[in-house]
Amino acid sequence: MTDKPTERRAQLAERLKEARKLAGLSQGQVAKLLGLHRPSVSEIEAGNRRVSAEELSQLAELYDVSAAWLMGEVPDTVDAADPRLQLAARELTKLKPDDLERLLKLIAAMRDDTSDPKEQ
C-alpha cells in the first residue's frame, strides 16, 4: 500500500525543484528572495521539510506557476489546442534550419542540470 501524503510531498518537492530550475534561479537566490536559509530550500526540494501555505503561494508566484500545478492538482501535460503553443509552432516553422538548431540548443542549455552540486 502506498502512502498518499508521502507521494504528494515527493511530487511537490520535485515540481518545486523543476520550477526553480526553469525559472533560472539557484536555491540560494530563492532563499534570499523568500527570507529563508538555503538549506531550507534544499530540504523543501528533497521533500524533507513541509511547505506552509504562505511559502507555497510565494514560490508559485516567484516561479510563475500555479500552486495547483505545484501540488499536482493540475495534470503535467501540454494542451495541443493552447493557442500559445500553436503560435509558437507556427513561428518555429518559419525559422531557417540553422536558426532552429541554435534555438533548440539554447532551450537545452536553459534546462541543463549541470548546476552547482550543492543546489541539487
LUMVEXNU-190186 format. One record per residue (C-alpha): residue in three letters; x, y, z. Coordinates in nm, 3 decimals, padded with zeros to 5 digits. Each point is the difference from the previous one (the first is absolute). Example, Ala and Ser with C-alpha at 12.3 -4.5 7.8 and 13.67 -1.06 7.14 Angstrom:
BEGIN
<rec residu="ALA" px="01.230" py="-00.450" pz="00.780"/>
<rec residu="SER" px="00.137" py="00.344" pz="-00.066"/>
***
This chain:
BEGIN
<rec residu="MET" px="00.000" py="00.000" pz="00.000"/>
<rec residu="THR" px="00.136" py="00.343" pz="-00.092"/>
<rec residu="ASP" px="00.003" py="00.298" pz="00.233"/>
<rec residu="LYS" px="-00.192" py="00.280" pz="-00.177"/>
<rec residu="PRO" px="00.137" py="00.287" pz="00.216"/>
<rec residu="THR" px="00.355" py="-00.121" pz="-00.064"/>
<rec residu="GLU" px="-00.068" py="-00.027" pz="-00.376"/>
<rec residu="ARG" px="-00.153" py="00.349" pz="-00.006"/>
<rec residu="ARG" px="00.294" py="00.148" pz="00.192"/>
<rec residu="ALA" px="00.245" py="-00.165" pz="-00.240"/>
<rec residu="GLN" px="-00.191" py="00.133" pz="-00.301"/>
<rec residu="LEU" px="-00.013" py="00.349" pz="00.150"/>
<rec residu="ALA" px="00.373" py="-00.013" pz="00.071"/>
<rec residu="GLU" px="00.079" py="-00.110" pz="-00.355"/>
<rec residu="ARG" px="-00.221" py="00.265" pz="-00.157"/>
<rec residu="LEU" px="00.148" py="00.272" pz="00.221"/>
<rec residu="LYS" px="00.350" py="-00.101" pz="-00.109"/>
<rec residu="GLU" px="-00.102" py="-00.013" pz="-00.367"/>
<rec residu="ALA" px="-00.178" py="00.335" pz="00.016"/>
<rec residu="ARG" px="00.301" py="00.162" pz="00.171"/>
<rec residu="LYS" px="00.235" py="-00.127" pz="-00.269"/>
<rec residu="LEU" px="-00.233" py="00.109" pz="-00.279"/>
<rec residu="ALA" px="-00.018" py="00.343" pz="00.162"/>
<rec residu="GLY" px="00.381" py="00.011" pz="-00.018"/>
<rec residu="LEU" px="00.045" py="00.045" pz="00.374"/>
<rec residu="SER" px="00.241" py="-00.161" pz="00.242"/>
<rec residu="GLN" px="-00.108" py="-00.126" pz="00.340"/>
<rec residu="GLY" px="00.199" py="00.284" pz="00.153"/>
<rec residu="GLN" px="-00.184" py="00.258" pz="-00.207"/>
<rec residu="VAL" px="-00.337" py="-00.147" pz="00.095"/>
<rec residu="ALA" px="00.097" py="-00.005" pz="00.366"/>
<rec residu="LYS" px="00.106" py="00.364" pz="-00.011"/>
<rec residu="LEU" px="-00.316" py="00.110" pz="-00.182"/>
<rec residu="LEU" px="-00.225" py="-00.179" pz="00.250"/>
<rec residu="GLY" px="00.202" py="00.076" pz="00.313"/>
<rec residu="LEU" px="00.095" py="-00.365" pz="00.060"/>
<rec residu="HIS" px="00.331" py="-00.175" pz="00.053"/>
<rec residu="ARG" px="00.132" py="-00.187" pz="-00.305"/>
<rec residu="PRO" px="-00.007" py="-00.335" pz="00.182"/>
<rec residu="SER" px="-00.374" py="00.055" pz="00.055"/>
<rec residu="VAL" px="-00.055" py="00.020" pz="-00.377"/>
<rec residu="SER" px="00.210" py="-00.314" pz="-00.043"/>
<rec residu="GLU" px="-00.206" py="-00.184" pz="00.263"/>
<rec residu="ILE" px="-00.325" py="00.112" pz="-00.166"/>
<rec residu="GLU" px="00.120" py="-00.127" pz="-00.339"/>
<rec residu="ALA" px="00.108" py="-00.328" pz="00.156"/>
<rec residu="GLY" px="-00.346" py="-00.045" pz="00.152"/>
<rec residu="ASN" px="00.141" py="00.009" pz="00.352"/>
<rec residu="ARG" px="-00.159" py="00.328" pz="00.107"/>
<rec residu="ARG" px="-00.365" py="00.091" pz="-00.016"/>
<rec residu="VAL" px="-00.099" py="00.309" pz="-00.196"/>
<rec residu="SER" px="-00.241" py="00.245" pz="00.159"/>
<rec residu="ALA" px="-00.291" py="00.137" pz="-00.201"/>
<rec residu="GLU" px="00.167" py="00.342" pz="00.000"/>
<rec residu="GLU" px="00.330" py="-00.146" pz="-00.125"/>
<rec residu="LEU" px="-00.182" py="-00.198" pz="-00.269"/>
<rec residu="SER" px="-00.172" py="00.316" pz="-00.118"/>
<rec residu="GLN" px="00.328" py="00.194" pz="-00.005"/>
<rec residu="LEU" px="00.181" py="-00.277" pz="-00.186"/>
<rec residu="ALA" px="-00.278" py="-00.029" pz="-00.260"/>
<rec residu="GLU" px="00.013" py="00.374" pz="-00.061"/>
<rec residu="LEU" px="00.381" py="00.003" pz="-00.013"/>
<rec residu="TYR" px="00.010" py="-00.289" pz="-00.249"/>
<rec residu="ASP" px="-00.299" py="00.128" pz="-00.201"/>
<rec residu="VAL" px="-00.195" py="-00.324" pz="00.039"/>
<rec residu="SER" px="-00.324" py="-00.078" pz="00.178"/>
<rec residu="ALA" px="-00.006" py="-00.140" pz="00.351"/>
<rec residu="ALA" px="-00.243" py="-00.262" pz="-00.134"/>
<rec residu="TRP" px="00.263" py="-00.120" pz="-00.250"/>
<rec residu="LEU" px="00.266" py="-00.012" pz="00.271"/>
<rec residu="MET" px="-00.229" py="-00.214" pz="00.216"/>
<rec residu="GLY" px="-00.079" py="-00.238" pz="-00.287"/>
<rec residu="GLU" px="-00.363" py="00.105" pz="-00.028"/>
<rec residu="VAL" px="00.047" py="00.098" pz="-00.364"/>
<rec residu="PRO" px="00.120" py="-00.257" pz="-00.255"/>
<rec residu="ASP" px="00.359" py="00.024" pz="-00.115"/>
<rec residu="THR" px="-00.095" py="00.000" pz="-00.367"/>
<rec residu="VAL" px="-00.007" py="00.251" pz="-00.282"/>
<rec residu="ASP" px="-00.328" py="00.084" pz="-00.169"/>
<rec residu="ALA" px="00.056" py="-00.015" pz="-00.375"/>
<rec residu="ALA" px="-00.296" py="00.235" pz="-00.043"/>
<rec residu="ASP" px="00.173" py="00.274" pz="00.204"/>
<rec residu="PRO" px="00.019" py="00.298" pz="-00.239"/>
<rec residu="ARG" px="00.341" py="00.100" pz="00.138"/>
<rec residu="LEU" px="00.139" py="-00.342" pz="-00.086"/>
<rec residu="GLN" px="-00.150" py="00.017" pz="-00.348"/>
<rec residu="LEU" px="00.148" py="00.347" pz="-00.055"/>
<rec residu="ALA" px="00.342" py="-00.117" pz="00.117"/>
<rec residu="ALA" px="-00.014" py="-00.300" pz="-00.233"/>
<rec residu="ARG" px="-00.093" py="00.222" pz="-00.297"/>
<rec residu="GLU" px="00.286" py="00.238" pz="00.077"/>
<rec residu="LEU" px="00.248" py="-00.287" pz="00.034"/>
<rec residu="THR" px="-00.085" py="-00.126" pz="-00.348"/>
<rec residu="LYS" px="00.106" py="00.338" pz="-00.141"/>
<rec residu="LEU" px="00.354" py="-00.028" pz="00.136"/>
<rec residu="LYS" px="00.295" py="-00.098" pz="-00.217"/>
<rec residu="PRO" px="00.140" py="-00.343" pz="00.096"/>
<rec residu="ASP" px="00.317" py="00.152" pz="00.151"/>
<rec residu="ASP" px="-00.204" py="00.246" pz="00.208"/>
<rec residu="LEU" px="-00.231" py="-00.277" pz="00.119"/>
<rec residu="GLU" px="00.303" py="-00.205" pz="00.105"/>
<rec residu="ARG" px="00.142" py="00.296" pz="00.195"/>
<rec residu="LEU" px="-00.335" py="00.055" pz="00.170"/>
<rec residu="LEU" px="-00.026" py="-00.367" pz="00.099"/>
<rec residu="LYS" px="00.352" py="00.015" pz="00.145"/>
<rec residu="LEU" px="-00.095" py="00.312" pz="00.195"/>
<rec residu="ILE" px="-00.308" py="-00.173" pz="00.141"/>
<rec residu="ALA" px="00.209" py="-00.303" pz="00.095"/>
<rec residu="ALA" px="00.254" py="00.225" pz="00.172"/>
<rec residu="MET" px="-00.278" py="00.170" pz="00.196"/>
<rec residu="ARG" px="-00.118" py="-00.338" pz="00.129"/>
<rec residu="ASP" px="00.351" py="-00.132" pz="00.060"/>
<rec residu="ASP" px="00.037" py="-00.178" pz="00.333"/>
<rec residu="THR" px="00.370" py="00.077" pz="00.035"/>
<rec residu="SER" px="-00.060" py="00.254" pz="00.277"/>
<rec residu="ASP" px="00.205" py="00.018" pz="00.318"/>
<rec residu="PRO" px="-00.015" py="-00.344" pz="00.172"/>
<rec residu="LYS" px="-00.071" py="00.172" pz="00.334"/>
<rec residu="GLU" px="-00.335" py="00.108" pz="-00.145"/>
<rec residu="GLN" px="-00.127" py="-00.338" pz="-00.106"/>
***
